[in-house]
Amino acid sequence: RVQVVESGGDSVQAGGSLRLSCVVSGYTYASYCVAWFRQVPGKEREGVAALDSGGGINYADSVQGRFTISEDNSKNTVYLQMNSLKPEDSGMYYCAADEGPWGLIASRALGASADFAAWGQGTQVTVSS
């Protein structure tokens, strides 16, 4: 089964940068989708960025132009490069993965957190002003 492990969260000043990593293992199918979500206490989980095996990439409007999602298939790792961080970017960041020929694609992933079966434990990002 698919397993997901995130890392890279930290505390930074506003305007700073962080890179989160998500190692995904256990794929059965060639088709997959990986997404980053974030959540703060009292608020709903928010989709941040997603990519799929077909080359699709999607970003939330709130991070467009500041965050970049990418993958290194040789390392089974998906990255989230976060630049120009703002205090409102603070939260627990989760990586999620889906696979299969009828699975999620990046253009639908950010609003479909309930459809992801594999989740990591989360990594905390704190941005101070």
RARAVEN-V157545 format. One record per run of one state. SS is the DSSP state (@ for helix, = for strand, . for the rest). FROM is the first residue (numbers start at 1). TO is the last residue. If there is no record, write none. Layout:
[[SS/FROM/TO] [SS/FROM/TO]]
//
This chain:
[[./1/2] [=/3/7] [./8/10] [=/11/13] [./14/17] [=/18/25] [./26/31] [=/32/39] [./40/45] [=/46/52] [./53/56] [=/57/59] [./60/66] [=/67/72] [@/73/75] [./76/76] [=/77/82] [./83/86] [@/87/89] [./90/90] [=/91/99] [./100/105] [@/106/109] [./110/112] [@/113/115] [./116/117] [=/118/119] [./120/122] [=/123/128] [./129/129]]
//
